[in-house]
Amino acid sequence: MEKKLNIMVPVDFTPVSFKVIEFLHLLMQAAPVTTRLVHVIEVNTGDWGGSSEASETLDKEKFKLEEQKVRKQFEELRKQVDFDFTSDIVYGGLTTAIAKYAAHHQTDLVLMGTKGADGWLEKISGSEAQQVVRHTEVPVITIHQFASITPVRNILWVADFEAQKQPEQSITTIKNLQRLFNAKLHLLQIIGKDDEQQTQATQQHMRRFADTFGLQNYELHLHHNYKVPAGVRNFNQATEMDLVLIGTHARKGISHLFYGSIAESLVNHCIRPLMTYHLK
């Protein structure tokens, strides 16, 4: 019997949460799935004593009303969907609560919606989904509020196939997704200039990468653009891929402010479901 995928879905019961459930249905059609829907009640960790009763500084009445509201929303959601799920309420900071829950329950994949972020907000703090991608060790599929959800027949994998070392577990996850969806894999590398010698060398590195990891049913693509996120978006709009994959170095703090992350930029702006995984 095929091992069930253990999937965590953070929900806030807004329209983007239901967009994520739409993609979850595609996964359920492709593989056996265990689904955990999780709502985070945000509370300062210094005020949280493990329960509302043990947390002396909290407004306990207000807190209990919030818990009751969330439980009722889960009950209503059960009536609207046609699958079983475990529902949990967790407490603390949104990012840390999701990361801890995913690790504790040995989650295979996190599915999460995002409304995106722009400009200076993106540089300083980013969206909530960006923060989760940065701190969660397991792969995260983010669904933008304006994303198109389509059957996964073409998967776009963006990387520097020469420079980046890809974690073995992530390679396995990607190959499993391709197999489950019976999809074609499209390897894409963005290069800055149209140079015949560089193009040939890059294609050679990409073929070597595909051979090393035993990839099948794939195509190679090069796209010329000086900015990788823009290049990916342009390519994706022209080819209409169903799922995009990219690694992230998960930089934090000052390092993130100065260097940022191509993957995290795409989290905020990609119009297709985007799977990110840590490069380490």
MORA-V13335 format. One record per pair of residues at least 24 apart in sequence whose ideal C-beta (glycine too) atoms are under 10 Angstrom apart, sorted by the first residue. I is the first residue (numbers start at 1). J is the second residue. D is the distance in whole Angstrom. If there is no record, write none. Layout:
<<I J D> <I J D>>
//
This chain:
<<1 32 8> <2 31 7> <2 32 6> <2 176 10> <2 180 9> <3 31 9> <3 32 8> <3 34 10> <3 108 9> <3 176 10> <4 31 8> <4 32 4> <4 33 6> <4 34 5> <4 35 10> <4 108 9> <5 30 9> <5 31 5> <5 32 7> <5 33 5> <5 34 7> <5 35 9> <5 107 9> <5 108 5> <5 109 6> <5 173 10> <5 176 9> <5 177 10> <5 180 8> <6 33 8> <6 34 5> <6 35 9> <6 36 7> <6 102 9> <6 105 7> <6 106 6> <6 107 5> <6 108 5> <6 109 8> <6 138 9> <7 31 10> <7 33 6> <7 34 7> <7 35 5> <7 36 7> <7 37 9> <7 85 9> <7 107 7> <7 108 7> <7 109 5> <7 110 8> <7 111 6> <7 141 9> <8 34 10> <8 35 8> <8 36 5> <8 37 8> <8 38 6> <8 86 10> <8 88 9> <8 98 8> <8 101 7> <8 102 5> <8 105 7> <8 107 5> <8 108 9> <8 109 7> <8 110 5> <8 111 7> <8 112 9> <8 136 9> <8 138 8> <8 140 9> <9 35 7> <9 36 7> <9 37 5> <9 38 7> <9 39 10> <9 85 8> <9 109 9> <9 110 8> <9 111 5> <9 112 7> <9 113 9> <9 141 10> <10 36 10> <10 37 8> <10 38 5> <10 39 7> <10 40 7> <10 90 9> <10 94 8> <10 97 9> <10 98 5> <10 101 9> <10 102 9> <10 110 7> <10 111 8> <10 112 5> <10 113 8> <10 128 9> <10 129 9> <10 132 8> <10 140 10> <11 37 5> <11 38 7> <11 39 6> <11 40 9> <11 70 9> <11 73 8> <11 74 9> <11 77 8> <11 85 10> <11 87 9> <11 111 10> <11 112 9> <11 113 8> <12 39 7> <12 40 8> <12 70 10> <12 73 9> <12 94 9> <12 112 10> <12 113 8> <12 128 9> <13 37 10> <13 39 8> <13 69 9> <13 70 8> <13 73 5> <13 74 9> <13 76 9> <13 77 7> <14 113 8> <14 115 8> <14 145 9> <15 113 8> <15 115 10> <15 145 7> <16 112 9> <16 113 3> <16 114 7> <16 115 6> <16 116 10> <16 129 10> <16 143 7> <16 144 8> <16 145 4> <16 146 9> <16 147 9> <17 73 10> <17 77 9> <17 111 10> <17 112 9> <17 113 6> <17 143 9> <18 77 9> <18 80 9> <18 81 9> <18 113 8> <19 113 6> <19 114 10> <19 143 5> <19 144 8> <19 145 7> <19 146 9> <19 147 7> <19 148 10> <19 149 7> <19 273 9> <20 111 5> <20 112 7> <20 113 5> <20 114 9> <20 141 8> <20 142 9> <20 143 5> <20 147 9> <20 149 9> <20 273 9> <21 77 8> <21 80 9> <21 81 7> <21 83 9> <21 85 10> <21 111 8> <21 113 9> <21 143 9> <21 149 10> <22 143 8> <22 147 9> <22 149 5> <22 273 10> <23 111 6> <23 113 9> <23 141 7> <23 143 6> <23 147 8> <23 149 5> <23 150 10> <23 152 9> <23 242 10> <23 243 9> <23 273 6> <24 81 9> <24 83 8> <24 85 9> <24 109 10> <24 111 6> <24 141 9> <24 143 9> <24 149 10> <25 81 9> <25 82 9> <25 83 8> <25 149 9> <26 149 7> <26 150 9> <26 151 6> <26 152 6> <26 180 10> <26 181 8> <26 242 9> <26 243 9> <26 273 9> <27 109 8> <27 111 8> <27 141 9> <27 152 9> <27 177 9> <27 180 8> <27 181 9> <28 82 9> <28 83 6> <29 151 9> <29 152 10> <29 180 9> <29 181 9> <30 151 9> <30 152 8> <30 177 8> <30 179 9> <30 180 4> <30 181 5> <30 182 8> <30 183 10> <31 176 8> <31 177 9> <31 179 9> <31 180 5> <31 181 9> <33 83 8> <33 84 10> <33 85 9> <33 108 9> <33 109 9> <34 84 9> <34 85 9> <34 86 8> <34 105 9> <34 107 10> <34 108 9> <35 81 10> <35 83 7> <35 84 7> <35 85 4> <35 86 7> <35 87 10> <35 111 9> <36 85 7> <36 86 5> <36 87 8> <36 88 6> <36 101 8> <36 102 9> <36 105 6> <36 107 7> <36 110 10> <37 74 7> <37 77 7> <37 78 10> <37 81 9> <37 85 5> <37 86 7> <37 87 5> <37 88 7> <37 111 10> <38 85 10> <38 86 9> <38 87 8> <38 88 5> <38 89 8> <38 90 6> <38 97 8> <38 98 7> <38 101 6> <38 102 9> <38 105 9> <38 107 10> <38 110 9> <39 66 10> <39 67 10> <39 69 10> <39 70 5> <39 71 9> <39 73 8> <39 74 7> <39 87 8> <39 88 8> <39 89 5> <39 90 8> <39 97 10> <40 70 10> <40 88 10> <40 89 8> <40 90 5> <40 91 7> <40 92 7> <40 93 8> <40 94 5> <40 95 9> <40 96 9> <40 97 5> <40 98 7> <40 101 9> <40 128 10> <41 66 6> <41 67 7> <41 69 10> <41 70 7> <41 89 6> <41 90 7> <41 91 5> <41 92 8> <41 94 10> <41 97 9> <42 66 10> <42 90 10> <42 91 8> <42 92 7> <42 93 6> <42 94 6> <42 97 8> <43 91 5> <43 92 6> <43 93 8> <43 97 9> <44 92 8> <44 93 8> <45 91 9> <45 92 5> <45 93 7> <45 96 8> <45 97 9> <47 91 10> <47 92 10> <48 91 6> <48 92 6> <48 93 10> <50 91 9> <51 91 9> <52 91 9> <55 91 9> <58 91 10> <63 91 9> <67 91 10> <93 131 9> <93 135 10> <94 128 6> <94 131 7> <94 132 8> <95 128 7> <95 129 10> <95 130 9> <95 131 4> <95 132 6> <95 133 10> <95 134 8> <95 135 5> <95 136 8> <96 131 9> <96 132 10> <96 135 7> <96 136 10> <97 132 10> <98 128 9> <98 131 9> <98 132 5> <98 135 8> <98 136 6> <98 140 9> <99 131 9> <99 132 7> <99 134 9> <99 135 5> <99 136 5> <99 137 7> <99 138 9> <100 135 10> <100 136 9> <101 136 9> <102 132 9> <102 135 10> <102 136 5> <102 137 7> <102 138 5> <102 140 9> <103 136 8> <103 137 7> <103 138 8> <106 138 9> <107 136 9> <107 137 9> <107 138 5> <107 139 9> <107 140 10> <108 138 7> <108 139 8> <108 173 8> <108 176 9> <109 138 6> <109 139 6> <109 140 8> <109 141 6> <109 173 8> <109 177 9> <109 275 8> <109 277 10> <110 136 6> <110 137 10> <110 138 6> <110 139 7> <110 140 4> <110 141 7> <110 142 9> <110 275 10> <110 276 10> <111 140 8> <111 141 5> <111 142 8> <111 143 7> <111 273 9> <111 275 10> <112 136 9> <112 140 6> <112 141 7> <112 142 5> <112 143 7> <112 267 9> <113 142 7> <113 143 5> <113 144 8> <113 145 7> <113 147 9> <114 142 5> <114 143 7> <114 144 6> <114 145 7> <114 147 9> <114 267 6> <114 268 7> <114 269 10> <114 270 9> <114 274 9> <115 144 8> <115 145 5> <115 146 9> <115 268 9> <116 142 10> <116 144 6> <116 145 7> <116 146 8> <116 267 8> <116 268 4> <116 269 6> <116 270 9> <117 264 10> <117 265 10> <117 267 9> <117 268 5> <117 269 9> <118 268 7> <118 269 8> <121 268 10> <122 260 9> <122 264 8> <122 265 7> <122 267 10> <122 268 6> <122 269 9> <123 256 9> <123 257 7> <123 258 10> <123 260 7> <123 265 10> <124 256 10> <124 257 7> <125 256 10> <125 257 10> <126 256 8> <126 260 9> <126 261 9> <126 264 6> <126 265 9> <126 267 8> <126 268 7> <127 264 9> <127 267 7> <127 268 5> <128 267 10> <129 264 9> <129 267 5> <129 268 8> <129 274 9> <129 276 9> <130 248 10> <130 256 9> <130 261 8> <130 263 9> <130 264 5> <130 265 9> <130 266 10> <130 267 5> <130 268 7> <130 276 9> <131 252 9> <131 264 9> <131 267 10> <132 267 9> <132 276 10> <133 248 6> <133 250 7> <133 261 8> <133 263 7> <133 264 6> <133 266 10> <133 267 6> <133 274 9> <133 275 10> <133 276 5> <133 277 9> <133 278 9> <134 248 7> <134 249 9> <134 250 5> <134 251 7> <134 252 6> <134 256 7> <134 261 8> <134 263 9> <134 264 7> <134 267 10> <134 276 9> <134 278 9> <135 250 7> <135 252 8> <135 278 10> <136 250 9> <136 276 9> <136 277 10> <136 278 9> <137 169 10> <137 250 9> <137 277 9> <137 278 6> <137 280 9> <138 169 9> <138 170 10> <138 173 9> <138 277 8> <138 278 9> <139 169 9> <139 170 7> <139 173 6> <139 174 9> <139 177 9> <139 245 9> <139 247 10> <139 275 6> <139 276 7> <139 277 4> <139 278 8> <140 248 9> <140 263 10> <140 267 8> <140 274 9> <140 275 7> <140 276 5> <140 277 8> <140 278 10> <141 177 9> <141 243 8> <141 244 10> <141 245 9> <141 273 6> <141 274 7> <141 275 5> <141 276 8> <141 277 10> <142 244 10> <142 263 10> <142 264 10> <142 266 9> <142 267 5> <142 268 9> <142 270 8> <142 273 7> <142 274 5> <142 275 8> <142 276 7> <143 270 9> <143 272 9> <143 273 5> <143 274 8> <144 266 9> <144 267 8> <144 268 8> <144 269 7> <144 270 6> <144 271 6> <144 272 8> <144 273 8> <144 274 8> <146 269 10> <146 270 10> <146 271 6> <147 270 7> <147 271 6> <147 272 6> <147 273 6> <147 274 8> <148 240 8> <148 242 9> <148 271 6> <148 272 7> <148 273 9> <149 242 9> <149 272 9> <149 273 7> <150 240 8> <150 241 9> <150 242 5> <150 243 9> <150 272 8> <150 273 9> <151 181 8> <151 183 9> <151 242 7> <152 177 8> <152 178 9> <152 180 8> <152 181 4> <152 182 9> <152 183 5> <152 241 9> <152 242 4> <152 243 5> <152 272 10> <152 273 8> <153 181 7> <153 182 8> <153 183 5> <153 184 7> <153 240 10> <153 241 9> <153 242 6> <153 243 9> <154 181 9> <154 183 6> <154 184 5> <154 185 8> <154 186 6> <154 219 9> <154 239 7> <154 240 8> <154 241 5> <154 242 5> <154 243 8> <154 272 10> <155 181 7> <155 183 5> <155 184 7> <155 185 5> <155 186 7> <155 187 10> <155 218 9> <155 241 7> <155 242 7> <155 243 5> <155 244 8> <155 245 6> <155 275 9> <156 184 10> <156 185 8> <156 186 5> <156 187 8> <156 188 6> <156 221 8> <156 232 8> <156 235 8> <156 236 6> <156 239 8> <156 240 10> <156 241 4> <156 242 8> <156 243 7> <156 244 5> <156 245 7> <156 246 9> <156 270 10> <156 272 8> <156 274 9> <157 185 6> <157 186 7> <157 187 5> <157 188 7> <157 189 10> <157 209 10> <157 215 9> <157 218 8> <157 221 10> <157 241 10> <157 243 9> <157 244 8> <157 245 4> <157 246 8> <157 247 9> <157 275 9> <158 186 9> <158 187 8> <158 188 5> <158 189 8> <158 190 7> <158 221 10> <158 223 9> <158 228 8> <158 229 10> <158 231 9> <158 232 5> <158 235 9> <158 236 9> <158 241 10> <158 244 7> <158 245 7> <158 246 4> <158 247 9> <158 262 8> <158 263 9> <158 266 8> <158 274 10> <159 187 7> <159 188 8> <159 189 7> <159 190 10> <159 206 9> <159 209 8> <159 245 8> <159 246 7> <159 247 6> <159 279 9> <160 189 6> <160 190 8> <160 191 9> <160 202 9> <160 205 9> <160 206 10> <160 228 9> <160 247 9> <160 262 10> <160 279 10> <161 187 7> <161 188 9> <161 189 6> <161 202 8> <161 203 10> <161 205 5> <161 206 5> <161 207 9> <161 208 8> <161 209 4> <161 210 8> <161 212 10> <161 220 9> <162 189 8> <162 201 8> <162 202 7> <162 204 9> <162 205 4> <162 206 8> <162 208 9> <162 209 8> <163 189 10> <163 205 9> <164 209 9> <164 246 10> <164 247 6> <164 249 9> <164 279 6> <165 247 9> <165 279 7> <165 280 8> <166 209 8> <166 212 10> <166 213 8> <166 247 7> <166 277 9> <166 279 7> <167 247 8> <167 277 7> <167 278 7> <167 279 7> <167 280 6> <168 213 9> <169 277 8> <169 278 10> <170 245 9> <170 247 7> <170 275 9> <170 276 10> <170 277 4> <170 278 8> <170 279 8> <170 280 10> <171 209 10> <171 212 9> <171 213 5> <171 214 9> <171 215 9> <171 277 9> <172 213 9> <173 245 9> <173 275 8> <173 277 7> <174 213 9> <174 215 9> <174 243 10> <174 245 6> <174 275 8> <174 277 8> <175 213 8> <175 214 8> <175 215 7> <175 216 9> <177 243 7> <177 245 8> <177 275 8> <178 215 8> <178 216 8> <178 217 7> <178 218 9> <178 243 10> <178 245 10> <179 216 9> <179 217 9> <181 242 8> <181 243 8> <182 217 9> <183 217 8> <183 241 10> <183 242 7> <183 243 8> <184 216 10> <184 217 5> <184 218 7> <184 219 7> <184 241 10> <184 242 10> <185 210 9> <185 215 6> <185 216 8> <185 217 6> <185 218 4> <185 219 8> <185 245 9> <186 218 7> <186 219 5> <186 220 8> <186 221 6> <186 235 9> <186 236 10> <186 239 7> <186 241 7> <186 244 10> <186 245 10> <187 215 8> <187 218 6> <187 219 7> <187 220 5> <187 221 7> <187 222 10> <187 245 10> <188 219 9> <188 220 8> <188 221 5> <188 222 8> <188 223 6> <188 228 10> <188 231 8> <188 232 7> <188 235 6> <188 236 9> <188 239 9> <188 241 9> <188 244 9> <188 245 10> <188 246 9> <189 220 8> <189 221 8> <189 222 6> <189 223 8> <189 228 9> <189 231 9> <190 221 10> <190 222 8> <190 223 5> <190 224 8> <190 225 5> <190 226 9> <190 227 8> <190 228 5> <190 229 9> <190 230 9> <190 231 4> <190 232 7> <190 234 9> <190 235 8> <190 262 9> <191 222 6> <191 223 8> <191 224 6> <191 225 8> <191 226 9> <191 228 10> <191 231 9> <192 224 7> <192 225 8> <192 226 5> <192 227 9> <192 228 9> <192 231 9> <193 224 7> <193 225 10> <193 226 8> <194 222 9> <194 224 5> <195 224 9> <198 222 9> <199 224 9> <227 262 9> <227 265 9> <228 262 5> <228 263 10> <228 265 8> <228 266 9> <229 260 10> <229 261 10> <229 262 6> <229 263 9> <229 264 10> <229 265 5> <229 266 6> <229 268 9> <229 269 7> <229 270 9> <230 265 9> <230 269 9> <231 262 10> <232 262 8> <232 263 10> <232 265 9> <232 266 6> <232 269 9> <232 270 8> <232 272 10> <232 274 9> <233 265 10> <233 266 8> <233 269 7> <233 270 7> <233 271 8> <233 272 10> <236 266 9> <236 270 7> <236 271 7> <236 272 6> <236 274 10> <237 271 8> <237 272 9> <240 271 10> <240 272 8> <241 272 6> <241 273 10> <242 272 7> <242 273 7> <243 272 7> <243 273 5> <243 274 8> <243 275 6> <244 270 6> <244 271 9> <244 272 5> <244 273 7> <244 274 5> <244 275 7> <244 276 9> <245 273 10> <245 274 8> <245 275 5> <245 276 8> <245 277 8> <246 270 9> <246 274 7> <246 275 8> <246 276 6> <246 277 8> <246 279 9> <247 275 10> <247 276 7> <247 277 6> <247 278 7> <247 279 4> <247 280 9> <248 276 5> <248 277 7> <248 278 6> <248 279 7> <248 280 10> <249 278 8> <249 279 5> <249 280 8> <250 276 9> <250 277 10> <250 278 5> <250 279 8> <250 280 8>>
//
